[in-house]
Amino acid sequence: MNAAPVPAPAPVDPRTRLVGELLDVVSDERIGLDAVLGRVAALVSRACGEPVEARVDRPAPAGEEDGLVLPLRLFGEDLGRLVLAGVQPGELCAEATRTLAHVTAVAVKASANRRERDLDAAVAQAVRRLFEEGTRAASVRAAGEVLARVTAEVMGAERVAVHLTDAEGRVHDVLDVGVPADVARALRDMVVGRRASDSPVWQQARREGGPVLADDAGAHPGRPGGFVETMRLRSYVAMPLMSSAGTVGMVVCGDVRGTRVWTERERRVAQQLAMQGALVVDSARLRQAEQAHLEDLRHRADHDPLTGLANRRRLQREVAAVLPARRGALLLLDLDGFKQVNDGFGHHVGDELLCEVARRLRQEVRAGDLAARLGGDEFAVLLPHATPEQAAALARRLDDAVRRPVVLEDAVVSVGVSVGVAPLVAPGCEAAGVAGVLRRADAAMYAVKRRGRRGA
């Protein structure tokens, strides 16, 4: 007996199959929101037999839609709405529309969660970079450059600029990332030297006690010619850098190709970057001030406080350094008639005369030579590589330069000078060292003074 033929299964309505296929989209694959919307559009198009476009609006724009609109909610949270352009209301069954809304809401929430996780990871990495690189920054400018780069990466902004303020609240430097050269020049021209507090954006940040996030820069304009306008931003975040020492600057980042909806999460990130950035910049300011103080101490230790020339200690150290080369010369200068100027016109005029002599020495010496004041009215010039002829020629030029009259406080004063020249290494004096060189130069100078004439 032949078995009865098995009847072919009845064709399944695509709309009936749609619910299961939609659930497969989120249950079988971990894909992004754009991919989910693409799959949703393809499945609904096949079920309806018409091309369909799917998108998520957050927030919903004003006006009517030419398709099916489904609100998206998950665990009581409003996630926007799904718009299926090309599908008429009632064309899909209630179960299909509920599944569409649920699947899309899950995808939207998953996408948002992934963005937050990615942003958290990016922020954590950025903060580490900010501290690692920022704590190595030896200047406020270097710290500002680190902050600009990190902000651009974390906020995903097309353009970032950091302006740094001085103790009076004036912008003294601007650093930028992703800003064209002409815009960067315009930023510096328009902003540097101006008070940060004149900016409406800055004023708003001070009122709100934190970053200002503007989805549409047209609705939140800054100062004419200020950061926002000059950078041509369509949307922006402005982050004031506040430290215990006061305001240290502001970071402004944003996009130029269109407006942008800044999330609450991005607001918190901006607050964190502003706080950490202020610490980094302020720490760099302290390191820079400390370095400047050390440089000042080193300078004071090696220089004459009145004339700014090298002092005796520096001269002795430099002489010792060049002695092994066994060439060069030392010139010793003593002013003639300085005591009369000092007694007749006062010590302040005497000090001005010494400063003028120092200026003339600087004009005459060559690059690589060292001019010094040894104390009182005694000066010296070290010529590390000079020949005897070059040393004698410089001695004559210095003699002429120092003897030229000087106008001080409506009085014309002049002094003479005795210049002694001693080679750094002389026959029979190789072991005399620095002290021996100074003694020979001193003896040569007094020999000139005794002769009472110019010459070396």
Secondary structure, DSSP 8 states (H G I E B T S, - for coil): -------------HHHHHHHHHHHHHHH----HHHHHHHHHHHHHHHHTS--EEEEESS--SS--SEEEEEEEETTEEEEEEEEET--TTSS-HHHHHHHHHHHHHHHHHHHHHHHHHHHHHHHHHHHHHHHHHTT--SHHHHHHHHHHHHHHHHT-SEEEEEEE-TTSBEEEEEEES--HHHHHHHHHHHTTSBGGG-HHHHHHHHHTS-EEES-GGGS---TTSHHHHHT-SEEEEEEEEETTEEEEEEEEEESSS-----HHHHHHHHHHHHHHHHHHHHHHHHHHHHHHHHHHHHHHHB-TTT-SB-HHHHHHHHHHHGGG---EEEEEEEESHHHHHHHH-HHHHHHHHHHHHHHHHHHS-TT-EEEEEETTEEEEEETT--HHHHHHHHHHHHHHHHS-EEETTEEE--EEEEEEEESS-TT-GGGHHHHHHHHHHHHHHHHHHHTSS--
